[in-house]
């Protein structure tokens, strides 16, 4: 796999919030976070609930600014800037009054891309992703897994330089989640977007990731980094391999140790 270094670089990020409005005392959330995501790499963040993973995404997306630290995209500082990422959350956030096709072109409409061009791009990707037959369905007619697939296509079509995926399968049942892992791994292998992915699921991280960062409890620090060299896409069978069992033990130990 040919991966160029330093697509996204995060350096010594600190973030805190006041305990209450106007209070001088602050609650530290992120403490000296530094990490990198290479071009075309799938990197997962895993850590205890409330450790600041989503806060870090808000900082990368420019929705918030850090107390200290810097972020760089392709060598250019983007700290506090918006418009560089596609952001997919656990909730699909599809607009119920728009059909699948119209939901998929929403970001392109906002960018003022002509509707005809946006529609052709969306139809082509829906076809490649196996969703063409649902183009004129409405979100209420789709299963949870199908809605998340549409949400992923919409995120891809936004044309941003990096995708932030915040536990996109957390609300799905185990069977649908397993199907989505297979689908996403295949899609990622085909398109090779640059992805930063949040999960609480160790097996999900091992199935999908090139690298995994383990975060500590709040105030969050990087505790461990694991490189998963098995070629993508991966089937669930890899989880029974000795090296993946060893990875899982390492991740469990790091997550539950203080």
N, C-alpha and C positions, 0 to 999 in steps of 0.2 A: 504494500500500500504506500503510495507516494503522498506524504503529508508535509506541507510546508510549515515551518515553525512560527509561533507567535502570531496567530491570527488575532486572538484576544489575549491581552495580558493585564492582569489585575495585580497591583502592587501596594502592599501594606495598607489595606483598607481597614478603617475603624468606623463604627457607626453606633450611636447611642440615641436614646430617646428620653425626654423628661418623664419622671414618674407621673406627673399630672401637669395640666396646663399651667405654664408660668413657673413651675418648680425649678429650682437651681440644681437639685440632685438629679442625676441621670442614670438610666439603666443601660449598661453596656451590652450590646447585641453582638457585634462583630469586633474582633480584636486581632489586628495584624494579619489579615487574610491576603495571601498572595497565591495566585495560580495562573495557569496558562491553558488555552485551548488552541490547538493547531488547526490550520485550514483543513477542512474535510474530516475533522475528528469528532467522535461522539464521547463526551466527557460527562460522567455522572457525579452528582453531589449527594452524599448520604450522611445522615446524622440524626440525632434525637429530635423529636418534635419541639418546636419553639427555639431551635438553635440559631435561626436567622437565615436559613436557606432562601426563603422567599424575599427577605429583606435584601439579600445580595442581588437577587434578580431585579428588584426595584431600582437598585443602584446601577446595575449594568444597563438597564433600559432607559435610564435618565429620569425615571419618575421621582427619584429622590437623589440627594447628593450625600456623599460620605462626610464624616467629620474631618477625616484626614485620609490621604492616599490618592492614588491615581489609577485610571483605566485607559488602556490604549487599544486601538483597533488598527491592525496593519501598520503599527508604528506611530499612528497619530493619536494624540490624546483626545478622549471623548468624554472625560469625566463630566457628568451632569447634562450631557447632550442626549436628545431623543432622536428617534428616527433611524437607528442603526440595527434594531433587532425585530424579529418576529416573535411574539409572545403568546404561547398557548398555555392556558390554565387547566385546572382539573375540571371545571365546568366548561362545556363547549361554547357557551355564550352565542349560539346561533340565533339569529333574529327569526322568531316564529312566523312572521308575516312575509318572509322572503323564502323562495325555494332554494334548493341546494346550489344551483348555478348562481343565483343572485347573491347568496351568502358568500360564495367563493370569490366573487369579483368585488366585494365591498372595499377591500384595501386598495385595489386598483382604481376604483371610482374616486376614493379619497385623494389618490395621487393624480387624479384628472387624466387617467389613461382613457382614450376613447373607448366607448362601450363595445364597439364591434371587435376591437383588438383584444380587450379584456375577456370578452366572451369566448373568442377563439382560443385564447391561452387556457382559460378555465376548462373548456370542453376537452381540450387535448390532454390536460393533466388528469381530469376525471376519468377519461378513457384509459390512460396508462395506469391509473390507480385502481381500476376495476369498479368505478363508481358511475360510469356514464349513464346507466339505466336509471339512476336515481336523480339525474340532473333537475328534473321538474317536480320532484317530491318536496314536501315541506318537512321541517324538522320533526314535527309531531308525528309524522308517518314513519320515522326511522327508529331503530333500536339505539341503545346507548353506545354500542360499539360503532355503529354506522355514523352516528353524530360525531364521534371523536375522529373518525376518518375524514369526514368533511371538514372538521375544524383544522386538522393537520394540513389538508390540501389548501385551505384558505390561508393558513400561516405561511406555507411554502410560496403561494402565489403573491404574497406581499413583497417578495423580492428583496428581503433584507439580508444583511451580510452574516448574521448569526441567528439561530433559532433557540429561544429559551422555552423549554418544555417543563412546566411546573406540575409534577404528578398527574399527567394527563389521563392515566388509567386507574387512579386511586379509587374512583367511585364504581368501577365495573366489577361484576362478579368474576370468580376465579376462571371460569371457562372462557368468557369473553375476553378477559385480560390476557390469557394465554394466546388467544387468536390474534389480539392486537400486537402482542410482542412479535409474533411471526410476521405480521403484516408490516409493522414499522421497521423491523430489521431488514426485510426485503426492500422496502422503499428507500431506507437510508443507504443500503449498499448500491442501489441504482443511481441515486441522485447525489450522494455524498455531500449533503449540506453540513455546515459546521454547527454542532449541537451542544448546548449545555443543558443538562437534564437533572431534575430533582426527583428523588424517589426515597421512600422508606423501605423499599422491598429489595433485599440483598440479591435474591435470585434475578429479579428484573435488571438490576445493575450489571450483574455478571453476564446476562444474556445479550445485552445491548451495547455495552460500553467498550471503547478502546482503553480508557483509563477511568479510575474511580478515585475521587477525593473523599476522605472520611473527615467529617467535622465533629468537633467536641460539643459538649453541652455549652449553653450560654455562660459567659461571653465566648463566642465560637472562635476556635482556631483550627488550622489544618493539622490533624493528628497523623494521617497516613495517606499515602498515595499508592495505588495498585495499578500496574499495567497489565491488561488482559490481551495477550497476543494471538489468541485463537481467531482465525479468519471469520469475518461476518459475511452473511447472516449465520447465526448459531441456532441449532435446534435445542430443545430442552434436554436432550440426551447428554449434552456436554456437562450438565450439572452433576452427572454421576461419575465423571472423570476425576481421577485422583487430584489433579492440580486445581480443579474447580472446587472440590471439597476442601482443599487446603486454603484457597482464597476465602471461602465462606467462613471458615474457622477464624481466619485473621480478621475479617470484617466484623464478625460477631464479638470477638474479643475487644476490638477497638471501640465498638459502639457501646458496650456495656461496662468498660473500664473507666475509671475516673481519671 
